[in-house]
Amino acid sequence: MNDTLMSIQMIPRPKNGEDVIPYVDEAIRVIDESGLKYRVGPLETTIEGEMSELLILIQKMNERMVELEVESLMNQIKFYHVPEGISIETLTGKYDD
């Protein structure tokens, strides 16, 4: 059962002032490959899962940025943990078309 929502905003600092968007796209690719349910927003991406798998996902995303040789990386992360279970739709379903 998914017991945690995590929103993450990765702010990579690429070398030579490169555009940051391809790096953000790569971070979202890592999320997609995880198989976890997620929703991309304009400033952050929200993922639902179990706390332990979300923490591992953060590590994988950061490792990928290191592989891409970013100069530095800032992560802003929020967790909403509900032991009985939680989904993205629990909080946003009323706004979905």
C-alpha positions in Angstrom: 0.0 0.0 0.0 1.2 3.5 -0.9 1.6 5.4 2.4 3.5 8.5 1.3 3.3 11.3 -1.2 6.6 13.0 -2.1 7.0 16.2 -4.0 10.4 16.9 -5.4 11.9 19.8 -7.2 15.4 19.2 -8.5 17.5 22.2 -9.3 20.6 21.0 -11.1 23.4 23.4 -12.0 24.9 22.2 -15.2 28.4 23.0 -16.4 29.0 26.0 -18.6 25.6 27.5 -18.0 23.7 24.9 -20.0 19.9 24.8 -20.1 18.6 23.1 -17.0 15.5 21.6 -18.7 17.2 18.5 -20.3 18.5 17.6 -16.8 15.1 18.0 -15.3 13.7 15.8 -18.1 16.3 13.2 -17.3 15.3 13.2 -13.6 11.6 12.7 -14.6 12.8 9.8 -16.8 14.3 8.2 -13.7 11.0 8.6 -11.9 9.1 7.1 -14.9 11.4 4.1 -15.0 10.7 3.5 -11.3 7.2 2.4 -12.1 5.8 4.6 -9.4 2.7 6.7 -10.0 3.6 10.3 -10.4 2.3 13.7 -11.6 4.5 16.4 -13.1 3.6 19.9 -12.1 5.1 23.2 -13.3 7.5 23.5 -10.3 7.7 20.0 -8.8 6.8 16.4 -9.4 4.7 14.4 -7.0 5.2 10.7 -6.6 3.2 8.2 -4.6 4.7 5.1 -3.0 6.1 3.7 0.2 8.5 5.9 2.1 11.5 3.5 1.7 11.1 3.3 -2.1 10.8 7.1 -2.4 14.0 7.6 -0.5 15.8 5.2 -2.8 14.3 7.1 -5.8 15.8 10.3 -4.5 19.2 8.6 -4.4 18.8 7.3 -7.9 17.9 10.7 -9.2 20.8 12.3 -7.6 23.2 9.6 -8.8 22.0 10.2 -12.4 22.7 13.9 -12.1 26.2 13.0 -10.9 26.6 10.7 -13.9 25.6 13.7 -16.1 28.3 15.7 -14.4 26.3 18.6 -13.0 28.3 21.1 -11.0 25.9 21.0 -8.1 22.3 19.9 -7.3 19.7 21.2 -4.9 16.6 19.2 -4.0 13.5 20.6 -2.3 11.5 17.7 -1.0 8.2 17.4 0.8 6.7 14.3 2.3 3.1 13.6 3.3 3.0 10.2 5.2 -0.3 8.5 6.0 0.2 5.0 7.4 -3.4 4.0 6.4 -2.6 4.9 2.8 -2.6 7.9 0.5 -2.8 8.7 -3.2 -2.4 11.8 -5.3 -6.1 11.7 -6.1 -6.9 11.9 -2.4 -5.7 15.4 -2.4 -6.2 16.6 -6.0 -9.0 14.4 -7.4 -11.6 17.1 -7.1 -9.6 19.3 -9.4 -9.1 16.6 -12.1 -11.1 16.9 -15.3 
